[in-house]
Amino acid sequence: MAETCCATTDRSDTHRVEHDLLGEREVPSDAYWGIHTLRATENFPVTGTTIGAYPHLIDALAAVKEAAASANGELGILDTRRAEAIVGACKEIRMGHLHDQFVVDVIQGGAGTSTNMNANEVIANRALELLGHSKGEYHHLHPNEDVNCSQSTNDAYPTAVNLATIAAAEGLLDAMSVLAETFAVKAVAFRGMLKMGRTQLQDAVPMTLGQEFSTYTVMLEEDRGRLIEAVALLYEINLGATAIGTGLTAPPGYTEAAREHLSRITGRPLVTAANLVEATQDCGAFVHLSGVLKRIAVKLSKICNDLRLLSSGPRAGLGEINLPPVQAGSSIMPGKVNPVIPEVVNQVAFEVIGNDIAVTMAAEAGQLQLNAFEPLILHTLNKSIAHLDSACRLLAGRCVSGITANEGSMRAAVENSIGLVTALNPHIGYAAATDIARESLDTGRGVAELVLERGLLPAERLAVLLRPEDIAAELPGPRYQMDGMDH
């Protein structure tokens, strides 16, 4: 990818003049960004969200530039003084400084070139200050020739995107663990509480509320495992590929040296892709990750659907559990409290499912040796991850942790349910059990009463077979061990 160059030609108290291949522009004297960033802010006023709003990305960009400068200094491509200045500027940025200087819109044309140039300019101008020069005095240290040395946007930016996404996903993994543990605690608390299990919203067979809640823990832990697997694919990077994967302009030994320095800086076991041409154009790892995020969203939404159903009422619904009231539910109906936390998590899930389409299309739209749409992939994945992270923590802290059970009404429903007749199938036959179920439903009479009336089983045997506690215990238990809460 062709990179534009820039240099300062004049300055005033309030502005400096920089030029590139399109001409000259005034840049505010106090700005650490330069002419390429200025043009990008004018060209891409899209979302109103700057890359500076993504601290993981800024940290990752600084880490990549620091690793490149260290490798170039080690190989003698950059003199020690300039290499150390660049490293110093990058370390400051990774400590949280100058993030407000990353001002280009997160969605942009150019396959991330504007993001890369924004980083090059900010790092160059801070490095110039560390060397005792003024911003814009690029003849001492240049954004392209020095900060971007041995790189292209096409390897520096994707590597940073990988690192930023890994860091964001680690937060989501922690949030999912918090939510899974919260469900596990409730599963233990509810383990002795009988209720009816349902299929297709119809009475099925008895279970415990603890079994129901432990299922949610298992679902979340399984998806954490899938997310860990998906994130592992992002440890493969294409740094050193330069423009299309051939490594053109990168000196011998640079690729491995840059990777080693980046692994040291980030503390991550990064590996260089076996085929850099393939790695530079392929976005398969992002598609896979997005699919896993969609899977998580679907599971979360299903869980929230269950919580809303189980808490429906309070008098005319299922009313088996109570969600903690967090706000008044109506401007017209006094006393109404709505399941607002599950509702907001549902909406996050819908958003993530839609975002998966955007990632899919952006990955599919890549052509030949480069995918130009990684800015959208970055933006969309990080939105999905951040919102799922917040949703998991919100659901755990503002809803699940405060759920209580209506044990009496659950047990009464079990004892009056025709679902109990399922336990009698092996003993009286399916046909007879069906007749009992139909008559019980039509007349309102109990299953046990009808079985005894027809003389199908002796009372003692029937009492044993219809103990709800035993029926629930006979169901296959969840893989999650509630006693020790270890998966």
BELGI-V91526 format. One record per backbone hydrogen bond with DSSP energy under -1.0 kcal/mol. NH is the residue of the N-H (numbers start at 1). CO is the residue of the C=O. If there is no record, write none. Layout:
[[NH | CO] [NH | CO]]
//
This chain:
[[7 | 19] [9 | 17] [12 | 15] [16 | 27] [17 | 10] [18 | 25] [19 | 7] [20 | 23] [23 | 20] [25 | 18] [27 | 16] [29 | 14] [31 | 28] [38 | 34] [39 | 35] [40 | 36] [41 | 37] [42 | 38] [43 | 39] [44 | 40] [46 | 44] [51 | 104] [52 | 102] [53 | 50] [54 | 51] [58 | 54] [59 | 55] [60 | 56] [61 | 57] [62 | 58] [63 | 59] [64 | 60] [65 | 61] [66 | 62] [67 | 63] [68 | 64] [69 | 65] [70 | 66] [71 | 67] [72 | 68] [73 | 69] [74 | 70] [75 | 71] [77 | 72] [78 | 72] [83 | 79] [84 | 80] [85 | 81] [86 | 82] [87 | 83] [88 | 84] [89 | 85] [90 | 86] [91 | 87] [92 | 88] [93 | 89] [94 | 90] [95 | 91] [96 | 93] [97 | 92] [101 | 98] [102 | 99] [103 | 101] [106 | 49] [113 | 110] [116 | 112] [117 | 113] [118 | 114] [119 | 115] [120 | 116] [121 | 117] [122 | 118] [123 | 119] [124 | 120] [125 | 121] [126 | 122] [127 | 123] [128 | 124] [129 | 125] [130 | 126] [131 | 127] [132 | 129] [133 | 128] [137 | 134] [138 | 136] [140 | 137] [146 | 142] [147 | 142] [148 | 143] [149 | 146] [151 | 148] [155 | 152] [156 | 152] [157 | 153] [159 | 155] [160 | 156] [161 | 157] [162 | 158] [163 | 159] [164 | 160] [165 | 161] [166 | 162] [167 | 163] [168 | 164] [169 | 165] [170 | 166] [171 | 167] [172 | 168] [173 | 169] [174 | 170] [175 | 171] [176 | 172] [177 | 173] [178 | 174] [179 | 175] [180 | 176] [181 | 177] [182 | 178] [183 | 179] [184 | 180] [185 | 181] [186 | 182] [187 | 183] [188 | 184] [189 | 185] [190 | 186] [191 | 188] [193 | 190] [195 | 207] [197 | 205] [199 | 202] [202 | 199] [204 | 197] [207 | 195] [209 | 193] [210 | 190] [212 | 208] [213 | 209] [214 | 210] [215 | 211] [217 | 213] [218 | 214] [219 | 215] [220 | 216] [221 | 217] [222 | 218] [223 | 219] [224 | 220] [225 | 221] [226 | 222] [227 | 223] [228 | 224] [229 | 225] [230 | 226] [231 | 227] [232 | 228] [234 | 231] [235 | 232] [236 | 233] [237 | 271] [241 | 238] [245 | 241] [247 | 241] [250 | 247] [254 | 251] [257 | 253] [258 | 254] [259 | 255] [260 | 256] [261 | 257] [262 | 258] [263 | 259] [264 | 260] [265 | 261] [266 | 262] [267 | 263] [270 | 268] [271 | 235] [273 | 237] [279 | 275] [280 | 276] [282 | 278] [287 | 283] [288 | 284] [289 | 285] [290 | 286] [291 | 287] [292 | 288] [293 | 289] [294 | 290] [295 | 291] [296 | 292] [297 | 293] [298 | 294] [299 | 295] [300 | 296] [301 | 297] [302 | 298] [303 | 299] [304 | 300] [305 | 301] [306 | 302] [307 | 303] [308 | 304] [309 | 305] [310 | 306] [311 | 307] [312 | 309] [319 | 312] [320 | 310] [321 | 310] [322 | 404] [329 | 336] [336 | 333] [340 | 338] [343 | 339] [344 | 340] [345 | 341] [346 | 342] [347 | 343] [348 | 344] [349 | 345] [350 | 346] [351 | 347] [352 | 348] [353 | 349] [354 | 350] [355 | 351] [356 | 352] [358 | 354] [359 | 355] [360 | 356] [361 | 357] [362 | 358] [363 | 359] [364 | 360] [365 | 361] [366 | 363] [367 | 370] [370 | 367] [377 | 373] [378 | 374] [379 | 375] [380 | 376] [381 | 377] [382 | 378] [383 | 379] [384 | 380] [385 | 381] [386 | 382] [387 | 383] [388 | 384] [389 | 385] [390 | 386] [391 | 387] [392 | 388] [393 | 389] [394 | 390] [395 | 391] [396 | 392] [397 | 393] [398 | 394] [400 | 395] [401 | 396] [402 | 399] [403 | 400] [404 | 322] [406 | 320] [407 | 405] [410 | 406] [411 | 407] [412 | 408] [413 | 409] [414 | 410] [415 | 411] [416 | 412] [417 | 414] [420 | 417] [421 | 418] [422 | 419] [423 | 420] [424 | 421] [425 | 422] [427 | 424] [428 | 424] [429 | 425] [433 | 429] [434 | 430] [435 | 431] [436 | 432] [437 | 433] [438 | 434] [439 | 435] [440 | 436] [441 | 437] [442 | 438] [443 | 439] [444 | 440] [450 | 446] [451 | 447] [452 | 448] [453 | 449] [454 | 450] [456 | 451] [462 | 458] [463 | 459] [464 | 460] [465 | 461] [466 | 462] [467 | 464] [471 | 467] [472 | 468] [473 | 469] [474 | 470] [481 | 486] [485 | 481]]
//
